[in-house]
């Protein structure tokens, strides 16, 4: 395969899809790690308690809210 | 990278098809994602379950590890649903 194959539209499309998937995967992995540390304070049980699962879900959604706030804060600075 | 090179080394000019390349790329990406996930789970469950390393893994530690792995996978699902399927 030579370098010109990289301009193949089929390959380009796949690369773009994979880029998006990588970004989503990275985001999920990062948030799972951070929210696990915040929400799962004891030893993992055989089932999440309802407070643990709602904490995880809230954690992810509040992170998104925060991201939006931070962007707005920076936008209002200039 | 080795697995990206053409399998027929006798004819170096023979080109790997785009389809083959894409298939190999997908396999390698899946492997990379799996390895990274595994490494994260190792770290998290080591922190949670092996609090005082003894001379061997105790029964309690082993069952903690199994539960920890299951819960981490479940947590990943909860987080992705919260991010991508939230009706807000």
Backbone of each chain as nested JSON, in Angstrom:
{
  "chains": [
    {"id": "A", "residues": [
      {"number": 1, "name": "UNK", "atoms": {"N": [0.836, -1.187, 0.0], "CA": [0.0, 0.0, 0.0], "C": [0.871, 1.237, 0.0]}},
      {"number": 2, "name": "UNK", "atoms": {"N": [0.714, 2.122, -0.97], "CA": [1.539, 3.328, -0.972], "C": [0.78, 4.5, -0.351]}},
      {"number": 3, "name": "UNK", "atoms": {"N": [1.476, 5.595, -0.261], "CA": [0.91, 6.743, 0.449], "C": [-0.338, 7.288, -0.231]}},
      {"number": 4, "name": "UNK", "atoms": {"N": [-0.413, 7.123, -1.546], "CA": [-1.576, 7.666, -2.262], "C": [-2.871, 6.982, -1.821]}},
      {"number": 5, "name": "UNK", "atoms": {"N": [-2.748, 5.757, -1.298], "CA": [-3.933, 5.038, -0.82], "C": [-4.598, 5.779, 0.337]}},
      {"number": 6, "name": "UNK", "atoms": {"N": [-3.836, 6.613, 1.018], "CA": [-4.39, 7.355, 2.153], "C": [-5.432, 8.37, 1.704]}},
      {"number": 7, "name": "UNK", "atoms": {"N": [-5.428, 8.692, 0.393], "CA": [-6.443, 9.622, -0.08], "C": [-7.688, 8.874, -0.563]}},
      {"number": 8, "name": "UNK", "atoms": {"N": [-7.629, 7.564, -0.461], "CA": [-8.805, 6.739, -0.787], "C": [-9.994, 7.174, 0.071]}},
      {"number": 9, "name": "UNK", "atoms": {"N": [-11.105, 7.557, -0.56], "CA": [-12.238, 8.081, 0.216], "C": [-12.8, 7.095, 1.243]}},
      {"number": 10, "name": "UNK", "atoms": {"N": [-12.759, 5.816, 0.882], "CA": [-13.253, 4.782, 1.797], "C": [-12.423, 4.785, 3.085]}},
      {"number": 11, "name": "UNK", "atoms": {"N": [-11.105, 4.894, 2.899], "CA": [-10.194, 4.9, 4.04], "C": [-10.337, 6.187, 4.836]}},
      {"number": 12, "name": "UNK", "atoms": {"N": [-10.472, 7.295, 4.118], "CA": [-10.672, 8.587, 4.781], "C": [-11.9, 8.556, 5.68]}},
      {"number": 13, "name": "UNK", "atoms": {"N": [-12.973, 7.968, 5.153], "CA": [-14.223, 7.904, 5.91], "C": [-14.032, 7.078, 7.181]}},
      {"number": 14, "name": "UNK", "atoms": {"N": [-13.324, 5.955, 7.014], "CA": [-13.087, 5.094, 8.176], "C": [-12.241, 5.817, 9.226]}},
      {"number": 15, "name": "UNK", "atoms": {"N": [-11.21, 6.525, 8.755], "CA": [-10.333, 7.235, 9.687], "C": [-11.122, 8.295, 10.464]}},
      {"number": 16, "name": "UNK", "atoms": {"N": [-11.993, 9.004, 9.743], "CA": [-12.803, 10.009, 10.431], "C": [-13.739, 9.386, 11.451]}},
      {"number": 17, "name": "UNK", "atoms": {"N": [-14.336, 8.264, 11.087], "CA": [-15.214, 7.564, 12.031], "C": [-14.435, 7.111, 13.256]}},
      {"number": 18, "name": "UNK", "atoms": {"N": [-13.252, 6.574, 13.003], "CA": [-12.44, 6.067, 14.113], "C": [-11.952, 7.193, 15.015]}},
      {"number": 19, "name": "UNK", "atoms": {"N": [-11.701, 8.345, 14.407], "CA": [-11.299, 9.506, 15.222], "C": [-12.406, 9.872, 16.192]}},
      {"number": 20, "name": "UNK", "atoms": {"N": [-13.624, 9.906, 15.669], "CA": [-14.756, 10.236, 16.528], "C": [-14.96, 9.196, 17.62]}},
      {"number": 21, "name": "UNK", "atoms": {"N": [-14.802, 7.947, 17.209], "CA": [-14.984, 6.871, 18.176], "C": [-13.905, 6.948, 19.266]}},
      {"number": 22, "name": "UNK", "atoms": {"N": [-12.668, 7.275, 18.844], "CA": [-11.58, 7.37, 19.81], "C": [-11.841, 8.49, 20.807]}},
      {"number": 23, "name": "UNK", "atoms": {"N": [-12.386, 9.608, 20.292], "CA": [-12.683, 10.729, 21.197], "C": [-13.754, 10.348, 22.206]}},
      {"number": 24, "name": "UNK", "atoms": {"N": [-14.799, 9.674, 21.718], "CA": [-15.882, 9.249, 22.611], "C": [-15.377, 8.226, 23.626]}},
      {"number": 25, "name": "UNK", "atoms": {"N": [-14.597, 7.285, 23.15], "CA": [-14.068, 6.245, 24.039], "C": [-13.19, 6.86, 25.127]}},
      {"number": 26, "name": "UNK", "atoms": {"N": [-12.373, 7.819, 24.72], "CA": [-11.472, 8.462, 25.682], "C": [-12.265, 9.221, 26.743]}},
      {"number": 27, "name": "UNK", "atoms": {"N": [-13.295, 9.906, 26.282], "CA": [-14.16, 10.661, 27.19], "C": [-14.829, 9.723, 28.201]}},
      {"number": 28, "name": "UNK", "atoms": {"N": [-15.385, 8.624, 27.698], "CA": [-16.055, 7.664, 28.577], "C": [-15.057, 7.083, 29.577]}},
      {"number": 29, "name": "UNK", "atoms": {"N": [-13.874, 6.737, 29.088], "CA": [-12.872, 6.134, 29.972], "C": [-12.451, 7.119, 31.061]}},
      {"number": 30, "name": "UNK", "atoms": {"N": [-12.244, 8.365, 30.663], "CA": [-11.791, 9.38, 31.621], "C": [-12.853, 9.634, 32.686]}},
      {"number": 31, "name": "UNK", "atoms": {"N": [-14.106, 9.783, 32.226], "CA": [-15.185, 10.04, 33.173], "C": [-15.479, 8.83, 34.055]}},
      {"number": 32, "name": "UNK", "atoms": {"N": [-15.394, 7.649, 33.491], "CA": [-15.643, 6.462, 34.317], "C": [-14.612, 6.407, 35.441]}},
      {"number": 33, "name": "UNK", "atoms": {"N": [-13.363, 6.672, 35.091], "CA": [-12.311, 6.65, 36.096], "C": [-12.546, 7.696, 37.187]}},
      {"number": 34, "name": "UNK", "atoms": {"N": [-12.831, 8.933, 36.77], "CA": [-13.027, 10.011, 37.745], "C": [-14.263, 9.764, 38.608]}},
      {"number": 35, "name": "UNK", "atoms": {"N": [-15.365, 9.324, 37.984], "CA": [-16.612, 9.142, 38.712], "C": [-16.567, 7.884, 39.59]}},
      {"number": 36, "name": "UNK", "atoms": {"N": [-15.831, 6.895, 39.16], "CA": [-15.622, 5.699, 39.991], "C": [-14.965, 6.121, 41.307]}},
      {"number": 37, "name": "UNK", "atoms": {"N": [-13.92, 6.954, 41.195], "CA": [-13.223, 7.399, 42.398], "C": [-14.133, 8.217, 43.314]}},
      {"number": 38, "name": "UNK", "atoms": {"N": [-15.005, 9.044, 42.723], "CA": [-15.888, 9.871, 43.546], "C": [-17.044, 9.077, 44.153]}},
      {"number": 39, "name": "UNK", "atoms": {"N": [-17.599, 8.151, 43.368], "CA": [-18.88, 7.53, 43.754], "C": [-18.741, 6.179, 44.439]}},
      {"number": 40, "name": "UNK", "atoms": {"N": [-17.72, 5.424, 44.108], "CA": [-17.59, 4.081, 44.671], "C": [-16.545, 4.148, 45.779]}},
      {"number": 41, "name": "UNK", "atoms": {"N": [-17.034, 4.476, 46.958], "CA": [-16.097, 4.741, 48.044], "C": [-15.747, 3.48, 48.826]}},
      {"number": 42, "name": "UNK", "atoms": {"N": [-16.682, 2.533, 48.895], "CA": [-16.401, 1.306, 49.635], "C": [-15.851, 0.214, 48.736]}},
      {"number": 43, "name": "UNK", "atoms": {"N": [-15.868, -1.017, 49.243], "CA": [-15.459, -2.165, 48.436], "C": [-16.583, -2.482, 47.453]}},
      {"number": 44, "name": "UNK", "atoms": {"N": [-16.241, -2.789, 46.201], "CA": [-17.301, -3.067, 45.227], "C": [-18.164, -4.245, 45.654]}},
      {"number": 45, "name": "UNK", "atoms": {"N": [-19.486, -4.081, 45.621], "CA": [-20.406, -5.147, 45.991], "C": [-20.821, -5.959, 44.77]}},
      {"number": 46, "name": "UNK", "atoms": {"N": [-21.742, -6.901, 44.999], "CA": [-22.177, -7.733, 43.874], "C": [-23.187, -7.0, 42.999]}},
      {"number": 47, "name": "UNK", "atoms": {"N": [-23.554, -5.795, 43.44], "CA": [-24.528, -5.004, 42.696], "C": [-24.312, -3.564, 43.129]}},
      {"number": 48, "name": "UNK", "atoms": {"N": [-24.496, -2.609, 42.214], "CA": [-24.407, -1.212, 42.624], "C": [-25.632, -0.86, 43.457]}},
      {"number": 49, "name": "UNK", "atoms": {"N": [-25.454, -0.073, 44.496], "CA": [-26.626, 0.44, 45.2], "C": [-27.232, 1.519, 44.314]}},
      {"number": 50, "name": "UNK", "atoms": {"N": [-28.497, 1.877, 44.595], "CA": [-29.128, 2.879, 43.724], "C": [-28.416, 4.216, 43.871]}},
      {"number": 51, "name": "UNK", "atoms": {"N": [-27.853, 4.478, 45.074], "CA": [-27.155, 5.757, 45.214], "C": [-25.836, 5.746, 44.436]}},
      {"number": 52, "name": "UNK", "atoms": {"N": [-25.204, 4.589, 44.366], "CA": [-23.968, 4.526, 43.575], "C": [-24.26, 4.737, 42.092]}},
      {"number": 53, "name": "UNK", "atoms": {"N": [-25.289, 4.063, 41.571], "CA": [-25.531, 4.236, 40.135], "C": [-26.039, 5.627, 39.8]}},
      {"number": 54, "name": "UNK", "atoms": {"N": [-26.854, 6.226, 40.689], "CA": [-27.269, 7.59, 40.344], "C": [-26.116, 8.566, 40.512]}},
      {"number": 55, "name": "UNK", "atoms": {"N": [-25.219, 8.3, 41.445], "CA": [-24.03, 9.15, 41.579], "C": [-23.196, 9.1, 40.299]}},
      {"number": 56, "name": "UNK", "atoms": {"N": [-23.007, 7.905, 39.732], "CA": [-22.213, 7.768, 38.501], "C": [-22.847, 8.55, 37.358]}},
      {"number": 57, "name": "UNK", "atoms": {"N": [-24.173, 8.387, 37.248], "CA": [-24.872, 9.032, 36.157], "C": [-24.883, 10.562, 36.329]}},
      {"number": 58, "name": "UNK", "atoms": {"N": [-25.134, 11.014, 37.563], "CA": [-25.073, 12.46, 37.839], "C": [-23.681, 13.005, 37.589]}},
      {"number": 59, "name": "UNK", "atoms": {"N": [-22.691, 12.252, 37.987], "CA": [-21.292, 12.673, 37.854], "C": [-20.968, 12.985, 36.394]}},
      {"number": 60, "name": "UNK", "atoms": {"N": [-21.379, 12.089, 35.496], "CA": [-21.091, 12.289, 34.073], "C": [-21.836, 13.506, 33.539]}},
      {"number": 61, "name": "UNK", "atoms": {"N": [-23.123, 13.647, 33.942], "CA": [-23.908, 14.764, 33.418], "C": [-23.439, 16.102, 33.976]}},
      {"number": 62, "name": "UNK", "atoms": {"N": [-23.027, 16.123, 35.255], "CA": [-22.537, 17.376, 35.819], "C": [-21.2, 17.77, 35.208]}},
      {"number": 63, "name": "UNK", "atoms": {"N": [-20.42, 16.779, 34.823], "CA": [-19.155, 17.093, 34.156], "C": [-19.437, 17.827, 32.85]}},
      {"number": 64, "name": "UNK", "atoms": {"N": [-20.467, 17.344, 32.13], "CA": [-20.817, 18.005, 30.868], "C": [-21.299, 19.428, 31.128]}},
      {"number": 65, "name": "UNK", "atoms": {"N": [-22.14, 19.609, 32.141], "CA": [-22.609, 20.958, 32.492], "C": [-21.424, 21.868, 32.803]}},
      {"number": 66, "name": "UNK", "atoms": {"N": [-20.492, 21.304, 33.58], "CA": [-19.327, 22.085, 33.964], "C": [-18.506, 22.488, 32.746]}},
      {"number": 67, "name": "UNK", "atoms": {"N": [-18.321, 21.543, 31.82], "CA": [-17.545, 21.847, 30.614], "C": [-18.138, 23.032, 29.868]}},
      {"number": 68, "name": "UNK", "atoms": {"N": [-19.464, 23.022, 29.755], "CA": [-20.135, 24.12, 29.06], "C": [-19.912, 25.435, 29.798]}},
      {"number": 69, "name": "UNK", "atoms": {"N": [-20.04, 25.392, 31.142], "CA": [-19.825, 26.594, 31.942], "C": [-18.43, 27.157, 31.77]}},
      {"number": 70, "name": "UNK", "atoms": {"N": [-17.456, 26.257, 31.766], "CA": [-16.061, 26.694, 31.656], "C": [-15.824, 27.374, 30.316]}},
      {"number": 71, "name": "UNK", "atoms": {"N": [-16.364, 26.781, 29.248], "CA": [-16.213, 27.386, 27.924], "C": [-16.836, 28.784, 27.913]}},
      {"number": 72, "name": "UNK", "atoms": {"N": [-18.029, 28.909, 28.499], "CA": [-18.705, 30.216, 28.535], "C": [-17.91, 31.243, 29.336]}},
      {"number": 73, "name": "UNK", "atoms": {"N": [-17.325, 30.748, 30.423], "CA": [-16.525, 31.631, 31.282], "C": [-15.343, 32.198, 30.503]}},
      {"number": 74, "name": "UNK", "atoms": {"N": [-14.706, 31.313, 29.732], "CA": [-13.564, 31.768, 28.942], "C": [-14.006, 32.699, 27.822]}},
      {"number": 75, "name": "UNK", "atoms": {"N": [-15.159, 32.397, 27.249], "CA": [-15.653, 33.244, 26.15], "C": [-15.974, 34.644, 26.638]}},
      {"number": 76, "name": "UNK", "atoms": {"N": [-16.389, 34.756, 27.907], "CA": [-16.767, 36.073, 28.41], "C": [-15.556, 36.894, 28.851]}},
      {"number": 77, "name": "UNK", "atoms": {"N": [-14.353, 36.31, 28.728], "CA": [-13.174, 36.999, 29.251], "C": [-12.605, 38.057, 28.311]}},
      {"number": 78, "name": "UNK", "atoms": {"N": [-12.911, 37.965, 26.999], "CA": [-12.315, 38.957, 26.121], "C": [-13.333, 39.932, 25.565]}}
    ]},
    {"id": "B", "residues": [
      {"number": 1, "name": "UNK", "atoms": {"N": [5.295, -0.869, 11.617], "CA": [4.628, -1.901, 12.383], "C": [4.518, -3.178, 11.557]}},
      {"number": 2, "name": "UNK", "atoms": {"N": [4.889, -4.307, 12.143], "CA": [4.978, -5.55, 11.398], "C": [3.698, -5.985, 10.699]}},
      {"number": 3, "name": "UNK", "atoms": {"N": [2.609, -5.991, 11.46], "CA": [1.38, -6.545, 10.921], "C": [0.765, -5.675, 9.834]}},
      {"number": 4, "name": "UNK", "atoms": {"N": [1.305, -4.467, 9.647], "CA": [0.808, -3.635, 8.565], "C": [1.509, -3.944, 7.25]}},
      {"number": 5, "name": "UNK", "atoms": {"N": [2.66, -4.627, 7.31], "CA": [3.4, -4.883, 6.096], "C": [2.749, -6.012, 5.311]}},
      {"number": 6, "name": "UNK", "atoms": {"N": [3.003, -6.001, 4.035], "CA": [2.379, -7.001, 3.169], "C": [2.837, -8.4, 3.547]}},
      {"number": 7, "name": "UNK", "atoms": {"N": [1.929, -9.369, 3.586], "CA": [2.316, -10.721, 3.935], "C": [3.218, -11.375, 2.881]}},
      {"number": 8, "name": "UNK", "atoms": {"N": [3.061, -10.966, 1.615], "CA": [3.903, -11.566, 0.577], "C": [5.197, -10.777, 0.433]}},
      {"number": 9, "name": "UNK", "atoms": {"N": [6.212, -11.196, 1.167], "CA": [7.466, -10.463, 1.175], "C": [8.259, -10.715, -0.107]}},
      {"number": 10, "name": "UNK", "atoms": {"N": [7.861, -11.747, -0.857], "CA": [8.583, -12.07, -2.082], "C": [8.367, -10.988, -3.136]}},
      {"number": 11, "name": "UNK", "atoms": {"N": [7.195, -10.35, -3.085], "CA": [6.936, -9.286, -4.048], "C": [6.586, -8.015, -3.31]}},
      {"number": 12, "name": "UNK", "atoms": {"N": [7.603, -7.263, -2.93], "CA": [7.386, -6.076, -2.104], "C": [6.53, -5.024, -2.803]}},
      {"number": 13, "name": "UNK", "atoms": {"N": [6.451, -5.097, -4.13], "CA": [5.677, -4.07, -4.82], "C": [4.18, -4.392, -4.793]}},
      {"number": 14, "name": "UNK", "atoms": {"N": [3.834, -5.66, -4.473], "CA": [2.416, -6.022, -4.45], "C": [1.727, -5.237, -3.348]}},
      {"number": 15, "name": "UNK", "atoms": {"N": [0.615, -4.623, -3.67], "CA": [-0.008, -3.741, -2.692], "C": [-1.075, -4.456, -1.891]}},
      {"number": 16, "name": "UNK", "atoms": {"N": [-1.105, -4.089, -0.634], "CA": [-2.147, -4.599, 0.234], "C": [-3.415, -3.839, -0.137]}},
      {"number": 17, "name": "UNK", "atoms": {"N": [-4.523, -4.544, -0.203], "CA": [-5.735, -3.834, -0.59], "C": [-6.193, -2.922, 0.542]}},
      {"number": 18, "name": "UNK", "atoms": {"N": [-6.92, -1.892, 0.175], "CA": [-7.426, -0.96, 1.187], "C": [-8.311, -1.694, 2.189]}},
      {"number": 19, "name": "UNK", "atoms": {"N": [-9.09, -2.656, 1.696], "CA": [-9.969, -3.425, 2.59], "C": [-9.154, -4.17, 3.645]}},
      {"number": 20, "name": "UNK", "atoms": {"N": [-8.077, -4.838, 3.199], "CA": [-7.23, -5.577, 4.14], "C": [-6.619, -4.629, 5.162]}},
      {"number": 21, "name": "UNK", "atoms": {"N": [-6.181, -3.499, 4.666], "CA": [-5.569, -2.525, 5.564], "C": [-6.576, -2.058, 6.611]}},
      {"number": 22, "name": "UNK", "atoms": {"N": [-7.781, -1.771, 6.161], "CA": [-8.802, -1.301, 7.09], "C": [-9.176, -2.371, 8.107]}},
      {"number": 23, "name": "UNK", "atoms": {"N": [-9.224, -3.616, 7.643], "CA": [-9.527, -4.702, 8.579], "C": [-8.45, -4.816, 9.65]}},
      {"number": 24, "name": "UNK", "atoms": {"N": [-7.198, -4.734, 9.217], "CA": [-6.107, -4.837, 10.188], "C": [-6.107, -3.663, 11.149]}},
      {"number": 25, "name": "UNK", "atoms": {"N": [-6.434, -2.505, 10.608], "CA": [-6.49, -1.315, 11.452], "C": [-7.56, -1.482, 12.535]}},
      {"number": 26, "name": "UNK", "atoms": {"N": [-8.711, -2.027, 12.14], "CA": [-9.79, -2.23, 13.105], "C": [-9.39, -3.213, 14.197]}},
      {"number": 27, "name": "UNK", "atoms": {"N": [-8.72, -4.28, 13.796], "CA": [-8.278, -5.283, 14.773], "C": [-7.293, -4.648, 15.752]}},
      {"number": 28, "name": "UNK", "atoms": {"N": [-6.358, -3.891, 15.202], "CA": [-5.349, -3.281, 16.07], "C": [-5.955, -2.232, 16.996]}},
      {"number": 29, "name": "UNK", "atoms": {"N": [-6.915, -1.483, 16.486], "CA": [-7.582, -0.501, 17.346], "C": [-8.326, -1.2, 18.472]}},
      {"number": 30, "name": "UNK", "atoms": {"N": [-9.045, -2.276, 18.127], "CA": [-9.792, -3.01, 19.151], "C": [-8.841, -3.545, 20.217]}},
      {"number": 31, "name": "UNK", "atoms": {"N": [-7.688, -4.046, 19.784], "CA": [-6.703, -4.544, 20.75], "C": [-6.201, -3.421, 21.65]}},
      {"number": 32, "name": "UNK", "atoms": {"N": [-5.929, -2.271, 21.04], "CA": [-5.42, -1.149, 21.829], "C": [-6.457, -0.682, 22.852]}},
      {"number": 33, "name": "UNK", "atoms": {"N": [-7.73, -0.605, 22.426], "CA": [-8.787, -0.21, 23.366], "C": [-8.887, -1.217, 24.517]}},
      {"number": 34, "name": "UNK", "atoms": {"N": [-8.839, -2.493, 24.169], "CA": [-8.974, -3.53, 25.193], "C": [-7.812, -3.477, 26.181]}},
      {"number": 35, "name": "UNK", "atoms": {"N": [-6.596, -3.285, 25.664], "CA": [-5.438, -3.23, 26.561], "C": [-5.514, -2.041, 27.507]}},
      {"number": 36, "name": "UNK", "atoms": {"N": [-5.942, -0.913, 26.959], "CA": [-6.018, 0.281, 27.796], "C": [-7.079, 0.102, 28.883]}},
      {"number": 37, "name": "UNK", "atoms": {"N": [-8.207, -0.49, 28.484], "CA": [-9.283, -0.718, 29.456], "C": [-8.817, -1.658, 30.559]}},
      {"number": 38, "name": "UNK", "atoms": {"N": [-8.131, -2.715, 30.139], "CA": [-7.615, -3.701, 31.089], "C": [-6.655, -3.055, 32.087]}},
      {"number": 39, "name": "UNK", "atoms": {"N": [-5.82, -2.183, 31.577], "CA": [-4.845, -1.52, 32.438], "C": [-5.556, -0.623, 33.465]}},
      {"number": 40, "name": "UNK", "atoms": {"N": [-6.601, 0.056, 33.025], "CA": [-7.37, 0.886, 33.95], "C": [-8.007, 0.027, 35.035]}},
      {"number": 41, "name": "UNK", "atoms": {"N": [-8.635, -1.088, 34.608], "CA": [-9.313, -1.956, 35.563], "C": [-8.302, -2.529, 36.568]}},
      {"number": 42, "name": "UNK", "atoms": {"N": [-7.13, -2.911, 36.079], "CA": [-6.095, -3.407, 36.998], "C": [-5.785, -2.377, 38.072]}},
      {"number": 43, "name": "UNK", "atoms": {"N": [-5.6, -1.133, 37.652], "CA": [-5.271, -0.083, 38.602], "C": [-6.367, 0.143, 39.621]}},
      {"number": 44, "name": "UNK", "atoms": {"N": [-7.625, 0.261, 39.109], "CA": [-8.749, 0.535, 40.006], "C": [-8.966, -0.602, 40.998]}},
      {"number": 45, "name": "UNK", "atoms": {"N": [-8.911, -1.84, 40.512], "CA": [-9.234, -2.969, 41.388], "C": [-8.072, -3.279, 42.335]}},
      {"number": 46, "name": "UNK", "atoms": {"N": [-6.87, -2.96, 41.912], "CA": [-5.746, -3.118, 42.831], "C": [-5.911, -2.159, 44.013]}},
      {"number": 47, "name": "UNK", "atoms": {"N": [-6.29, -0.927, 43.699], "CA": [-6.512, 0.061, 44.762], "C": [-7.628, -0.38, 45.717]}},
      {"number": 48, "name": "UNK", "atoms": {"N": [-8.723, -0.896, 45.126], "CA": [-9.884, -1.253, 45.947], "C": [-9.685, -2.537, 46.744]}},
      {"number": 49, "name": "UNK", "atoms": {"N": [-9.073, -3.534, 46.109], "CA": [-9.142, -4.89, 46.672], "C": [-7.853, -5.361, 47.339]}},
      {"number": 50, "name": "UNK", "atoms": {"N": [-6.714, -4.888, 46.878], "CA": [-5.456, -5.356, 47.483], "C": [-4.938, -4.238, 48.38]}},
      {"number": 51, "name": "UNK", "atoms": {"N": [-5.57, -4.102, 49.528], "CA": [-5.21, -2.98, 50.391], "C": [-3.976, -3.28, 51.233]}},
      {"number": 52, "name": "UNK", "atoms": {"N": [-3.821, -4.562, 51.587], "CA": [-2.639, -4.978, 52.355], "C": [-2.08, -6.242, 51.706]}},
      {"number": 53, "name": "UNK", "atoms": {"N": [-1.166, -6.119, 50.764], "CA": [-0.693, -7.312, 50.038], "C": [-0.106, -8.348, 50.989]}},
      {"number": 54, "name": "UNK", "atoms": {"N": [-0.652, -9.561, 50.92], "CA": [-0.144, -10.639, 51.755], "C": [0.732, -11.584, 50.945]}},
      {"number": 55, "name": "UNK", "atoms": {"N": [0.995, -12.771, 51.491], "CA": [1.884, -13.709, 50.795], "C": [1.183, -14.398, 49.627]}},
      {"number": 56, "name": "UNK", "atoms": {"N": [-0.135, -14.329, 49.587], "CA": [-0.878, -14.809, 48.415], "C": [-2.218, -14.089, 48.38]}},
      {"number": 57, "name": "UNK", "atoms": {"N": [-2.919, -14.187, 47.244], "CA": [-4.245, -13.558, 47.156], "C": [-5.203, -14.324, 48.046]}},
      {"number": 58, "name": "UNK", "atoms": {"N": [-5.883, -13.645, 48.93], "CA": [-6.839, -14.325, 49.794], "C": [-8.148, -14.54, 49.038]}},
      {"number": 59, "name": "UNK", "atoms": {"N": [-8.994, -15.393, 49.586], "CA": [-10.305, -15.626, 48.975], "C": [-11.113, -14.347, 48.893]}},
      {"number": 60, "name": "UNK", "atoms": {"N": [-11.029, -13.553, 49.968], "CA": [-11.756, -12.292, 49.992], "C": [-11.253, -11.341, 48.911]}},
      {"number": 61, "name": "UNK", "atoms": {"N": [-9.943, -11.309, 48.724], "CA": [-9.385, -10.437, 47.687], "C": [-9.831, -10.897, 46.303]}},
      {"number": 62, "name": "UNK", "atoms": {"N": [-9.792, -12.225, 46.086], "CA": [-10.208, -12.747, 44.771], "C": [-11.654, -12.399, 44.46]}},
      {"number": 63, "name": "UNK", "atoms": {"N": [-12.536, -12.56, 45.462], "CA": [-13.937, -12.263, 45.141], "C": [-14.131, -10.766, 44.992]}},
      {"number": 64, "name": "UNK", "atoms": {"N": [-13.372, -9.973, 45.725], "CA": [-13.432, -8.517, 45.544], "C": [-13.019, -8.159, 44.118]}},
      {"number": 65, "name": "UNK", "atoms": {"N": [-11.965, -8.813, 43.621], "CA": [-11.486, -8.525, 42.265], "C": [-12.563, -8.85, 41.225]}},
      {"number": 66, "name": "UNK", "atoms": {"N": [-13.211, -10.019, 41.39], "CA": [-14.278, -10.377, 40.433], "C": [-15.395, -9.348, 40.448]}},
      {"number": 67, "name": "UNK", "atoms": {"N": [-15.823, -8.971, 41.657], "CA": [-16.902, -7.988, 41.744], "C": [-16.463, -6.643, 41.17]}},
      {"number": 68, "name": "UNK", "atoms": {"N": [-15.213, -6.269, 41.471], "CA": [-14.685, -4.985, 41.017], "C": [-14.67, -4.909, 39.485]}},
      {"number": 69, "name": "UNK", "atoms": {"N": [-14.224, -5.984, 38.844], "CA": [-14.182, -6.019, 37.376], "C": [-15.599, -5.87, 36.808]}},
      {"number": 70, "name": "UNK", "atoms": {"N": [-16.545, -6.647, 37.373], "CA": [-17.931, -6.566, 36.903], "C": [-18.504, -5.164, 37.09]}},
      {"number": 71, "name": "UNK", "atoms": {"N": [-18.247, -4.578, 38.283], "CA": [-18.798, -3.259, 38.55], "C": [-18.142, -2.206, 37.668]}},
      {"number": 72, "name": "UNK", "atoms": {"N": [-16.858, -2.336, 37.37], "CA": [-16.204, -1.316, 36.537], "C": [-16.78, -1.33, 35.125]}},
      {"number": 73, "name": "UNK", "atoms": {"N": [-17.045, -2.538, 34.629], "CA": [-17.664, -2.662, 33.303], "C": [-19.063, -2.041, 33.335]}},
      {"number": 74, "name": "UNK", "atoms": {"N": [-19.793, -2.336, 34.41], "CA": [-21.137, -1.767, 34.552], "C": [-21.077, -0.237, 34.635]}},
      {"number": 75, "name": "UNK", "atoms": {"N": [-20.117, 0.269, 35.393], "CA": [-19.967, 1.717, 35.54], "C": [-19.685, 2.365, 34.187]}},
      {"number": 76, "name": "UNK", "atoms": {"N": [-18.877, 1.719, 33.36], "CA": [-18.584, 2.251, 32.029], "C": [-19.869, 2.384, 31.208]}},
      {"number": 77, "name": "UNK", "atoms": {"N": [-20.76, 1.386, 31.342], "CA": [-22.048, 1.448, 30.647], "C": [-22.916, 2.582, 31.162]}},
      {"number": 78, "name": "UNK", "atoms": {"N": [-22.95, 2.746, 32.49], "CA": [-23.759, 3.821, 33.092], "C": [-23.263, 5.187, 32.611]}},
      {"number": 79, "name": "UNK", "atoms": {"N": [-21.938, 5.364, 32.604], "CA": [-21.367, 6.647, 32.172], "C": [-21.677, 6.918, 30.699]}},
      {"number": 80, "name": "UNK", "atoms": {"N": [-21.529, 5.904, 29.843], "CA": [-21.779, 6.196, 28.43], "C": [-23.251, 6.465, 28.17]}},
      {"number": 81, "name": "UNK", "atoms": {"N": [-24.137, 5.792, 28.912], "CA": [-25.559, 6.106, 28.734], "C": [-25.857, 7.517, 29.228]}},
      {"number": 82, "name": "UNK", "atoms": {"N": [-25.256, 7.899, 30.353], "CA": [-25.495, 9.237, 30.902], "C": [-25.0, 10.312, 29.932]}},
      {"number": 83, "name": "UNK", "atoms": {"N": [-23.898, 10.027, 29.231], "CA": [-23.342, 11.021, 28.315], "C": [-24.11, 11.095, 27.011]}},
      {"number": 84, "name": "UNK", "atoms": {"N": [-24.467, 9.939, 26.474], "CA": [-24.98, 9.934, 25.109], "C": [-26.469, 9.696, 24.958]}},
      {"number": 85, "name": "UNK", "atoms": {"N": [-27.118, 9.159, 25.978], "CA": [-28.554, 8.931, 25.839], "C": [-29.367, 9.773, 26.808]}},
      {"number": 86, "name": "UNK", "atoms": {"N": [-28.771, 10.884, 27.261], "CA": [-29.524, 11.658, 28.242], "C": [-30.531, 12.544, 27.537]}},
      {"number": 87, "name": "UNK", "atoms": {"N": [-31.791, 12.385, 27.898], "CA": [-32.826, 13.251, 27.35], "C": [-32.93, 14.474, 28.245]}},
      {"number": 88, "name": "UNK", "atoms": {"N": [-32.218, 15.493, 27.863], "CA": [-32.254, 16.681, 28.696], "C": [-32.671, 17.869, 27.858]}}
    ]}
  ]
}
